Amino acid sequence: MGQSGQASAGAGAYRDPVTRCAIGVAYAVQGLCFAALLTQVPVLQDKFDFSDGALTLLLLAVPVVAGLGSVLAGLLAERFGSAVVLRVAQPLVCLAVLGAGAVGDRPLLYGVLAVFGLSVGAVDATMNMQGVSLERRYGRSILASFYAVWSAAGIVGALSSSANEHWRQPLWVGFGVVATLGIVASAATGRRLIRRDAERALAVDPSAGPAVPWRPIVLIGIGVALMYVADSATSNWSAEYLRRGLSSPAEFAAWGYAVYQACMVLGRLGADQAARRWGPVAAVRAGVAVGVVGLAVVVAAPGTAVAIVGFGILGFGLSVVVPQSFSAAGQYDPAGTGLAIARVNLFNYVGFLVGAPLVGAVEQLTTWRIGFAVPLVLVAVIIPLATAFRPARRQSASAVPVGE
């Protein structure tokens, strides 16, 4: 562990606040940077004069590149450790965000976004490797707390974009503040991340080979992808649904996504306790069932207020899925190579690639209500898939130092 925390004799009694804080910072920086860039996409569209079609293709290309980054991170982490990859990739995410605001022509923007996609994919994979390794050491579910930090930092990133627009600052100024905070925080805590030798020692079976079974990983990954179908539909189309589908006033258009994210933070604050008390399978099934109810409220909403409540219920319910998916993936990688987590992370981007275009296409052919009924049906499929989240019997690892 960093310099603090000693192993307790009782399983599940272990504490290491220093390492836990360092890993939490990685999640926070990722959420901050991602939200800061995502919420300024309309400004980038105007700055570079992208048509809606060209912008859509550009936004679809980023998760494809991120998938490549996730695969590369899995290979590098197996050899060098996830901490090394994370400490290199996270500053690149920050610099790419700054670059997106500073460049002045399209070719340079394409290059910056390629770096952003690769590094985001690498960070997504390696921060979850770190989180799962520490969860193994704790001997109980803690990963949802990291995702609560990610979501909360995302809200801060969105607010920073709003402040930058309010004060009419150049785009690079707002991105520069975010990038500087991210780089400083990452550098200050990077040495406290879990080293490669400790990752091996914390593995369920350090002597096991690197082979990772595909079937359970695919089942877990499908659940992740379906969750992100609903997530990307909400992030991309909730404002349009409120404005055009329900004739909401313009000032309320962003409330659906804001309430969705706020309730996701609240849900993730309690998701670890739910998984400990009822087990991950029951927690995932219950959360997804709540999410389905939320989407049903959205689809049936007679007006703005009810729809916003529906988006909040959706965020609260789905908050448990992603943390438990990476916890479950970790059990299928007994040697602690990180390959299983990197593979599950790929399905994250599949959901993003499918969700927004699918709902948008259905809306073009029918209505917004029917468009949001599509993720309602797809999310419900996670309920029977939840058996893949059942953990193998795990024990707390022996005491080993995890930081530098």
N, C-alpha and C positions, 0 to 999 in steps of 0.2 A: 504494500500500500504506500501512498505518498510518504508522509512522515507520521501520519496519524492513523488511529484505529488499529486495534489488535483483534485477532480472531477470538471469537467467544467460543466457549465450550459447547454451548447449545446451538443446534442447527437453526439457522435463520436469525441469530442474534448478532451477526457480524455487522459492523459499521465502518465505512471509510468515507467520511464526508469530503475529504480533499479530492480523491479520485472521482467520486460521484459528481462533485462540482465541476471538475475539469471536463468530464464527458458531457455534463449538462450545458456547459459553455459551447461545446461543438454543436449541439442541437440548436442552441439559441442563435448562434451566428448563422447557421444554415437557414433557419426560419426567417431571420431578419433580412438577409440578402435576397432570398427567394421572393418574399413578399414585396420588398422595395422595388425590385425589377418588375414583377408581375403587375403591380398596380400602376406602373408608369408606361405600360404598353401603349395606351392611347396617345401619350405624348411622343413616344418613339415613332408611332405611325404617322403622326403629323409632321414630325421633324424630317423624316426620310421619305415622306409622300408615298407610303405603301397603300395599295388598294386593299380592300377587305380580303380578296382572294390571295394576294401575295402575302399579306400578314398571316393568314391562316396557314399557308404552307410553311412560312418561317417558324411559326409557333409549333407546328407539328414536327419540324426537323429537330428542334431542341431536345425533346424527350428521346428521339431515336439516338442522337449523339450521347445523351446521358446514359442510355442503355449500354452503349459501348464503353463508357467510362466505368460503369458498374462492373462489367465483365473484366476489364483491365485491372480494376482495383482488387477484385477477387484473386487474380493471379499474382499480383504484386504483394498483396497482404499475406498470401500463403508463404511467400519467400522472405519478406522483410518485416512483416507484422503490420497490423492495421494502423497502429499509432504513427509509424513513419509515413505511410501513404496519406493519412488524414492531415498530418502536420504540413505536408507539401500541398495537398489539394485544396485545403480550406482557404489559405491566402490567395490562391488562384481564383477561387470563386469571388472573393472580395475585389480583387483587381479587375476581374472581368465585368463586374457590376459597374465599377468606376469607368472602365473603358467604354461600356455601352453608352454612358452619358457624355463621354469626352470626344469620341470619334465623330468625324463630320461627313463621311460618305459610306455608301452601302457595302462595298467590298470589305472595308475595315470592320463594319458592324458584323458582317457575316463571320469574319475571323474571330471577333470577340465573343460572339454567341456560341461558336464552336468550342472555344476554350471554356466558356461558362457551362455548356452542356456536359463536356467531358469531366470537368472538375466537380460539378454538382452530382453527377452519377457516382464518382469516386467517393465523395463525402457521404452521400446517402448510404452507400454500402459500408464504409469503414466506421462511421459513427455508430451504426447499428451493431457492427462486430464488437466495438468497445462496450456498448450497452449490454449486449448479451453476455459478454465475458464477466462483467461486473455483477450481472444478475446471477450468474452461476456461483460467484463467490458469496453473494448475499444469501443464496439458497431460498429465495422467494421472488415473487414478481415485483419488479421495480421499473420495467421499461416504459410503462405508460406515463410515469412521472417525467421522463425525458421528453416524451411527445407533448406533454402539457407545456413544457418550457418552449418547445418548437412552435406550438400554436400561439402562445402568448407573445413570443418574439415576432411572429408573423404579424400580429396585430400592431405591434410597435413599428414594424417596417411599413405597414400601410399608413399609419398615422404620420410617419416621417415624410412619406410621399405627399400626403395631404398638406402638411406644413410647408413643404417646399413649394407647392403650387400656390398656397395662400400668400406666401411672401414673394412669389414671382421670381424665384431664384433660377439660374440656369440648371439644367438637369444634372450636370456633373457635380454641382455643389452638394445637392442632396445625396447623390450616390457616393460622393467623396466622404461625407460624414459617416455613412453606413459602412463603407469599405474600411475607413480608418478604425472605427470601433471594432469591426470584425477582426482585422489583422492584429490589433493590439491585444484583444481578448484571447485570440487563438495563440498568439506567441506567449502570453503570460501564463497560460494553463497547459500548453502542449506537453511540457516535461512531466506533467502529472498523469498523463494517459497511461494505459496498461501496456507494458513492454511485451515484445514478442515471446520472450521466455516465460513470462507470467501468463500470457494467453495460452501457451502450451500446457503449463502447469494447472491452469484453471479448467482445462478441457475435461470432458467426462472420461475420455480414455486417450491420454496423450500418445499412447503407442499405436493407436488405430491408424489405418491407412487413410489416404486423402479421398477415397471413393465416397460419393454422396448419392444416396438413392434418389432417382428422379420422380418416382410416382408420388410420394407424400409431398415433395417440394412443389410439384405441379398442382396438386390439390390445394395446398396452402396458397400458392401463387394465384390460382384462379380466384380464390376468395379475396385476395388483395386487389386484383384487377377489377373485380366487380364492385368493390368498395370505392375504388378510384373512378369508376364510371360515374357513380353518383356524385363524388367529390368534384370532378372536373365539370360535370353538368351544372352543379351549383355555382362553382366559381366563375364559369363562363356565361351562364344563361339566367341565373336567378334575377339579376337586375332587369334583363329584357323581359322575362316572364312577368315581373311585377309591373313594369311600365306598359308593355304592349298587350300582355295577356289579361291583366287585371286593371289596366288603366290607372295605375297608381301615380300619384304626384311624383315629379322628378326627384324631389328631395328624399323620398323614401326608397328609391330604387336600390341603393347600396345596402339597405338595412337587412335584406334577406341573408346576404353573405356574411355581413358583420355579426349578426345574431347566430348564424350557423357556426362561425369560428369561435365566438365567445362560449357557446354551449359545448363545443368540442373541448375547449380548455377545461370547463367544469367537469365534463364526463371523464376526461383523462386524469383529473385529480383523484377520482375515486375508482378508476378502472383496475388499478393494481389490487386494491382491497377486495374488489368483486372477484377477481381471478383467484386470489388466495382463499376466499371464503367458499366459493362455489365451484372452483376449477375453471380452467380456460374454456372448455367446451361449452359449459352452461353460460359463462359470462359472454362469450361471443354470440351464442344463440339469442340470449336475452337482449343484448345490445342491438343485434341486427333486427330483431322483432320490433324494438322501439324505433329503429331507423325506418323500417317499412311503414309503421304507423305515421311517422313524420312525413314521408313522401306521399302517403295517402291523403294527409291533411293538405299538403301543398296542391295536389292534383284536384281535390274537391273544394278548395278554398273559395268562398264567395267574394272575398275581398282581400285587401292588402294586409290587414292586421292578422287575419287567420293564416295566410300564407307565410308570413314572417315567423309566426309561432311554429308552423310546420317545419320550416328550415331549421329552427332552433332544436326541435325534437330530433330531427334527422342528425344534426351534428352531435347531440348528446348520445344518441344510440350508436352511431358508427365509430365513436371515439375509441372503442376497445379493440377494433379489428386489427389495425396495423401493428400496434405494440405486441399483441399476442401472436401475430403471424411470425414476427422475427424471433420471439421467444421459442415458438414451436420449431422454426427452422433450425435454431441452434442445436436442438436435440438430435438432429439427423447429421450432425457434423461432430462426431465424438472426439476427433483429433483437434478440433478448434481451428481449422484452417481458414474459416470465413467463407468458403465457397458456397455453402448452402444459403447463407444470408445474401451474398451477392446475387445468387440466382433468383431468390424470392424477390429481391429488389427490382429485378427486370420487369416483373409483372406490374409494379407501380407505374411504369411508363406505358405499358400496354393499356392500362386503364385510362390514362390521360389521353392516349392516342385515339382510343375508341369513344370515350364518353362524350366529349363536347361535340365532335362531328356527328355522332349518331343522333343525339338529341336534337341538334340543329337541323339535320336532314329530315327527321320525322316531323318536326315543327313546320318545315317548309311544305310538306305534303299534307299535313293535317292541322293541328292546333298546338299551342304551348302545353295545354293540359295533357294531351296524348303524348307529347314529347317527354314530359316528366313522368309519365306512366311507364315508360321504357325502363329507366333505372329502378323504378319501384319493383318491377318484375325480376330484373336481374339481381338486385340486392337480395331478394328473398331466397335466391339459389344458394347464398352463403350458409343458410341455416342447415341444410343437410351436409354441406361440406365441412361443418364445424368439427366433425369427428377427427379430422386431420390435425386439429390443434391440440389433441390430447397428448400431454407430455409423457415421456418415459420417466421412470422413477429416478429422481435426481437427489444428490446429496451435496451439501456444501463442501467446496474444495478445501484442501488443507491450506494452512496459512502460508502465503508467499508474498513477497513484495511485488507490487504492481506498478509503482511509479518509478521515475528516475530520481 
